[in-house]
Amino acid sequence: MTHPLMEALRVHASRFIDLRRDLHRHPELGLAETRTSDVIAEQLAAYGYEVTRGIAQTGIVATLKRGNGRRRLGLRADLDALPIHEATGRPWQSVHEGVMHACGHDGHTAMLMAAAHYLATEGNFSGTLHLIFQPAEEHPGGAKIMIEEGLFERFPCDAVFAMHNMPGIAQGHLVFRAGPTMASSDDVTIVLTGQGGHGAMPHRAADPVVAAASIVMALQSIVSRNVDPQQTAVVTVGALVAGSANNVIPDSARLELSVRALDRDVRDLLESRIRSLVSAQAESFGVRAEITYKRDYPVLVNSAYETEFARQVGIELAGPDNVTPQGAALTGSEDFAVMLEHCPGSYLLIGNGAGEGGCMVHNPGYDFNDDNIVVGGAYWALLAERYLND
């Protein structure tokens, strides 16, 4: 039997599908979501929310208070698109060359807007609801900026929740996980400086290319030989740039690394070992290593109580057959992790579809599954009613 909230949101589904497709046609990159913010703010104000704009430039917090309940709930959706050229061929394909909603943030926003409309017009709750529309999840990290600008001081929350679509999982299927759920993400740049020379006389040079090649291979030993086999870690060399001619030894080489972990101590270990190994390898080849280590998003850790609460809401809405109570951790990263460092909460997944022809997010052929607007919107509405009436 379909939950009554699903039926209630299905009545207005077409308007939020239209909204999602409009946002998809007009994608905007992080901290530049001006049109997106305008559209969302105008509709929220019309629903009766108290709308605060300009947090992290284009971010929005919409507040709705009912009754005398003391609980305060935050629900977050992300706004930004990616610098990818779209290749879906959909009628609502991006009109901006080289920018597209390739991660489904348009859908996340539409789901929360569908819930916002229901909660404002039919919702039964007592307490304070904060809807957080966050810019720049992809880059440079809008959650951190919002928090630095006083998000939780200005809009206190007892718990905060977020949802992300996931291709490869059946449409509308809900996945929960308590504990470490998504990996930290660190960016590392290594510049090796040697002494260039003629390719025919390598003994008269200090070759940074050979050093770089050795470092690439040596880095692979960190996960296999320094990290506990029961822990998760990734060290990926995504770029190695050096030279421009086959008979010229260049003066320098540059490596770009992506480093990920699901444990804070493992994250620290990875940095320590990368620094030590690179320095030692460089010295052994007679070149100098300059390491720039940027810590980006932290490990996303879902708190136990809030995850159990979210899980029970999912079971009530969709039934146990459409819920994975404790899914696998992911090595992707998400800046909602920063919010969870400041407030208890949980991050869940909603399946975007598992059929043939679907593709992963961050792909030029990706598109959000509009059937999820009803499911996701109903989930947020039910979670808000249960949390703010508990």
ABEGO torsion letter per residue (X at the ends): XBBAAAAAAAAAAAAAAAAAAAAAABBBBBGABAAAAAAAAAAAAAAGBBBBBGBGGABBBBBBBBEABABBBBBBBBABBBBBBBAAGBAABBABBGBBBAAGAAAAAAAAAAAAAAAAAABBBBEBBBBBBBBGAAOAGAAAAAAAAGAAAABBBABBBBBBBBBGBBBGBBBBBBEBABBBBBBBBBBBBBBBBBAABAAABBBAAAAAAAAAAAAAAAAAAABBAABBBBBBBABBBBEABAABBBABBBBBBBBBBABAAAAAAAAAAAAAAAAAAAAAAGBBBBBBBBBBBBBBBBBAAAAAAAAAAAAAAAEAAABBABBBBBABBBAAAAAAAABBEBBBBBBAEABBGBBBBGBAABBBBAAAAAAAAAAAAAAAAAAAAX
